[in-house]
């Protein structure tokens, strides 16, 4: 893990450090474009062929039904079942609190405007597989989708080597009332949900994190469906001062690094001593991790930055725009107003990112790759549309009429002006 001194970094070097571009992006785009085209043209046949090629399984059918899910879910260990239920309750409570009715506003006498929420009818949820199976992502996506009231929830996740799913995902499905899991992974799952196949329903919006292939596929199908955000390889940035605990910081960096070799774990500290102790702890903790080879590769591609003070640390953090931001300091309260770009923030030395990843209640599907500069994480709102309404009484029409007529005339849109004029004349004739 390389260490940089912030005062020695040029603007171009900072921009380079904050970039998550990978050299083979062009190759990924070409492969994904081919996958999408094949699924669009060949439907189920393409999905079965891709399962054989990528997942090394031969599927007799592309989904597990409610009875199969119930049977698999019954094998879940008791402690895992309890943990999933606890996480679900916390996620449910937090996301239910986001449902709010807006007031009707009288913008001028007789002119009433308001907004109402409507659920997106058909949504697609991608639950990653690969090197780690993520029931937590299932909870994070399906819980707000059900709270919002989405009528059709299509869930795709890569098949295991036995052509099934695991008991954890199956139990999440049973708990959430999801009656099918489609055994489809990668870019082909995104394509199937975007365009539909003989078996997979087409959806209106696709949610879920994934590798570069999944992220690229999501961006490529945006002319057909909406997406939650470009959520790619996971990342964390830890801001630490002399009040931080190096072993805690090291654990947080490694928790991120074990996601995948393309994950990033960034340390920004005001203390060279904290950096040195943290990196030593990283080596010690890394040696006993089951996924140490993956984590070691991610750490190798990560770095630390020495800054003069916490304000400077926040300047760098906002430039990086991390998916996860941990403020490993006792002085976190003073830093909250300085946060401009971040997906989710973890405050203080006793708040690890893994709490939010699993069970605190906040959503862990977050913008990566600097997209926290413009995107929010998934919430109940992400599964809703906001429809505006307005109503004019006769008083309202009289009050607003001249304004609309004048603006319409200025734009040369006579029919727009006339839509007001004929109504005003009718009201005048009725007097």
FENFEN-V780363 format. One record per helix or strand of 3 or more residues. SS is the DSSP state (h for helix, s for strand). FROM is the first residue (numbers start at 0). TO is the last residue. If there is no record, write none. Layout:
# FENFEN-V780363
ss=SS from=FROM to=TO
ss=SS from=FROM to=TO
This chain:
# FENFEN-V780363
ss=s from=1 to=4
ss=h from=5 to=7
ss=h from=10 to=17
ss=h from=24 to=41
ss=h from=43 to=54
ss=h from=65 to=72
ss=h from=77 to=95
ss=s from=104 to=107
ss=s from=110 to=118
ss=s from=121 to=126
ss=h from=134 to=147
ss=s from=151 to=156
ss=h from=166 to=175
ss=h from=185 to=194
ss=s from=204 to=206
ss=h from=211 to=219
ss=s from=234 to=239
ss=h from=245 to=256
ss=s from=263 to=268
ss=h from=271 to=285
ss=h from=291 to=299
ss=s from=302 to=305
ss=h from=309 to=319
ss=s from=321 to=327
ss=h from=331 to=337
ss=s from=341 to=346
ss=h from=352 to=357
ss=h from=370 to=372
ss=h from=379 to=382
ss=s from=383 to=391
ss=h from=393 to=409
ss=h from=413 to=428
